[in-house]
C-alpha cells in the first residue's frame, strides 16, 4: 500500500482523488492547499486524516511514497523540488512548467535527487485513442502518410475554470499539451513545426485558437487544430477527432467515439464504450475515466511493475513542441525541432 499526499485542492483534485480510490493500492494520508478551508473540505469529503496549508510542514511530518501535485503551473517547480529534496517521488499535473527552462530544472533536480518524476498526462489514456493506436499498430492501413487531430468546440471552459481567462498563453499550454502528447504517442517525434494562433473570445488574455502543421520524422504530415471558439455541427467537448491516412487505408476516430477503419475491401465501424464511474462529471466523461488508467500506469511504475509512459523526461519533448509553436507563431516561420 503506497502512502501519498495531494498537493493542491482545486477543481481537478476531486477527480484525481476519486480516480486513485478507483485504482486502489494507495492510501491518501494528507492534503495541502494554501487556503486551508478548501483542503479541509476535500479531507472531509474523502476521509483524509491530515490537512496542511504549507507544503514544507506536510513533507516534514508525513512519511510518503509519493506526492501528487495538482496546483497551478507556476508552483510546480517549487513543490516538485521540495518533494525531491526529501527523497519523495513526484507526480505532477500538466503542464509541467510555465517555461522549458523550469521544466528542465525539474527533471534534472529529480534525477539528481534520485527520485522518479512523472507527469500526470491522461489524454493518451482515453479508451478511444488507445483503440486507434492499437489499429495503427496492427498495420491494417499500412504506413501512415498524413493525419489530422482536431479538438474544436465551443464549451464554456472559462465558467468553471475562470483562471484560464487570465493566462497570457492559453490553448497551447492547456489543451495543446494534451493533444501534442497524443500526437507523439500515435506518430512519434516531429521534425519541423509551423503554427498560427488567434484570440476569438474578447474577454481573455491568451489565444483560444491554434493551427499547427508538422512534418514528422517518419515523413508523414500532421495537422493539429485546437479551438474553444468553434461553433460546429459536432460540438462534442471534450472529444478529440482523429483521421489517419495510410498507404492501404484510413482510420477515423469520429464523433461519439466511433472508430472507423477503411480499406479497399470495406469500412468497419465500432463504437468504443466508455466505462462508467459514479464520481465522473458527465460533461467530462471520457477525460475523467482516462485519469483512472493514467493513475494505474503511474502506480505500476512506482511499484516497479512496468514503465511509466509519461515521465518528466518524456514530457519535455511535448513541452518543446508547445514552446516551438509559440515561437513559430511569433516569427511566422517554420521551426526545426531539435
N, C-alpha and C positions, 0 to 999 in steps of 0.2 A: 504493500500500500504506500503510494507516494504522497508525502505531505507537501502541500503547496499553499501559496498565498496569492491573492489577486491584488494587483496594484492599480487602482482606478475603478470607480463605481459609477461610471456614466452610462449612457444609453445602451452600449453593446455588452456591458458586463453581465447583465441579467441573462442574456442568451449564451454567452460564453460559459457562465457558471452552470446553467441548465445542461449544456452540452457535455461538460465534464461529468456531471452526475449521470448522464446517459451512458457515457463510456465506462464509468466505474474504474476501480483500481486506484483511486485517488481520494485524498481527504483534504478538504479545504479548511485550513485551520485559522486563517486570518485574512482580513481585507483592509486596504488602505484607501482613503480619499482625503483630499485636502480639506473638504467640508465634511467634518466627522459625522454629522447627522445623516448625510447621504450614505456613508459607509455603514452606519448603524441600521439604516432602513434595509439595505441589502443583507446585512448579517441577520436581522430579524426574519426576513423573508426566507432565507435559505438555511437557517440554523447554524450560522458560523460563529464560533466561540469568541474570537478576538477581533477588536476594531482599533485601528490606528489612524492618526492624522499626520504622522511623519513616517517616511519610509525607513529612515535611519533607525528609529526605535523598533519598528517591525523586524528589520533584519537582525538587530542586536538581540531581540527577545525570543525569536522563533527558530526552531530547528526545521529547516526546509530542504526538500529535494528539488524544488524549482519554484520560480515565480512566473506569473502570467501578467504581463504589463499591458494594460488597456487604457492608458491615459492619452492625452493629446500629444501630437507628434513632437512638439518642442521639448517635452520632458523625457522622451525615450532614451536619449543618450545618457543623461544623468542617472536615471533609475537603472538602466542596464549595467552601467559601470559600477554603481553602488553594489548591486547584487553580485556581479562578477568578483568584485573586491572581497566579498565574503565567501567566495567559493560556491555560489549558488547558481545552478543552470538557469538560463533565461529563455522564456518565450515572450516575444514582443509583437504587439499588434502592428499591422501595416498602416501607413507606410513606415518603413523602418526609421527614417530620419528626414529632417527638412532639407538636408543637403547631402551630396555624395561624400563630402569630406567627413561629416559627422557619422555617416553610416560606416565609413572605413575605420574610423576610430572605435566604433562599437565592435566591429568584427575583430579588429586587432587586439582590443582590450580583453575581450572574452578569450581569444586564443592565448594571449599572454597569461591570463589567469587560469587557463586550463579547464574552462567550463564550456559545456555545449551552449550554443546560441542559435535559436530557431526563430523564424518569423511566422506569425500566425497568418498564413495566406490560404484562405479557404476556397477561393473561387474555383481553382482547378479541381476541387473535390466535389463539385456538383455532379450528380449522377449522369445527367445528360451529356456533360462534357467528357466524363470518363468513358461513357459508351461510345462517343465519337472517336476518342483516342484509340479505343480497342479496335474499332473498324479500320482506322488508319493503319494500325499495327498489323492487322490481318492481311493487308496488301490487296484488298479487293479492287480498289480503284487504281492500282499501280502507283507510280511515283507522282506525288502532287507537284503541280507546276504553278498553281495560283490559288489564293484563298482570300476570303473576306470575313472579318469578325465585326459584327455590328452590335453596339449597345446604344440604342437611341430610343428615348421615351420622354414623356412629359411629367413624370412623377414629381410631386412637390417635395423633393428631398430636403428643402430648407425648412419645412414646417417642423419636423421632429428633430432636426439637427441644425439649428439656426447658426451655429458657429461656422458652418460651411460657407455661408454667405460672406463671411469676413476674411476668408482665405485669399491671399494675393495670387496663389496658384491653386486652382481647384480641380477641374475634372481629370487632368492627367495624374495628379498626386492622389486623387481619391479613387475613382473607378478605373482610371488608366493603369494604376499599379496592378490591379486585379487582372485586367484584360491583357496587358502585356506579359504578365506571368503566364497566362493561358497560352498566349502566342508562342512563348518559349517552350512550354510544356508540350504543345502539339507539333511545333515545326522547327524547334532548335533555335540557334542563335542568328541574330541579324548581322548583316554586313554593312548596309547603309540604311539611312532613315531620312525621310523628309516629312515635315509636319506643318500644318496650318491650324491656328486656333482662333476662336471668336467668342465674344460675350453677347448673348442674346437677352438674358434677364438684366434689366437695368438697375436692379437694386442689390447686385452682388459685386464683389471686388475682382474675383478671378474669372477665368474662362469657363464656359459651360458647354462648349463645342470644340472638338478636336478631330482632325482627319490626318491619319498617318499613312504613308506609303513606305514599305520596307522591302529591300531585297535581302533574302535570307542566304546564309552561307551555302545552303543546299542548291541555290539558284532559283528557288521559287519566289514569286511575287506575292506580297501580303499587304492588304489594305485593312486598316483598323478605323472604325467610325465610332465616335463617342459623342453623346449628346444628352443633356437633360432639358432640351428646349424643343424636342421634336414631337409634334402632334401628328401621329401616323396611324394608319389603319390597325396595325398590330402593335398597339401600345401596351407592351407586356412587361412592365417593370416587375422584377429585376432580371428578366430573361436575357441571355446572350444568344444571338443568332450567328451561326457559322456556316459558311459554304466553302467547300474544298473541291477543286477540280484536279483530277489526276489523269494520267495517260490512258487509263482503262475505264474511267467512270467518274462519278462525283458523289459526295456525301454532303447532306444538308441537315443542320440542326435548326428546325423550323419552330414557329410559334407553338406554344402549349406542349413543348418537349417532344415533338415528333422528329424522329431520326429517319431520314430517307436516304437510301443508297441506290444509286442508279448506275447500271452498266448497259451494254448493248442488248442484253437479254431482257432486262426488266428493271422496274423500280420497286424496291422493297421498303415498306414503311412500318415503323414500330414506335409506339408511344412509350417513352421512358417514365415509369411510375416514380413518384417522389414519396419517400416514407413519411409517415405522419408521427409527429411528436406533439403532445398536448400543450407544450410551452411555446410553440412556434407562432409567430405573428403571421397570419395567412398572407399578408401582403409581401412578406419576405420569405415565403415557404422554401424555395429552392436554395436560398442563401443560408438560412438558419439551419437547415438539415445538413448542409455541407460542413458546418462547424463541427459536427459530431465526428465525421470522418477525418477532418484535419486534426482534431484533438487525438483521435485514435492513433494516427500515424506518428504524431509527436510523442505520445506516451510510449509507443513501441520503441522509439529511438532512445528515450530516457531509460527504458528497461533493457536496452541492448538486445532487442528482439528484431531489429531491422533498421535500415537507414531512414532518416527524415528526408522528405522531398524538399522541404523549404527551409534550408539552413540560412543563416545570415550571409555566409559566403556566396551561396547561390543567388540569394535575393539581391545582392549587389549588382548582378547583371541586369536584373529587371529595373533597378533604380537608374542604372546607366542609360537605359532606353528612355526613361521618363525625362531625365535632365537633358539628354540629347534632343528630345522632342522640343523642349523649350528653347534650346539653343538654335535648332533648325527654324522654328517659327520666328524667333527674334532676327535671325540673319537672312531668313527666306532662302535657305540653302540646304543642300543635301549634306548630312553629317555622316562621316565614317565612324562605325562603331569599333572601338579598339578593346 
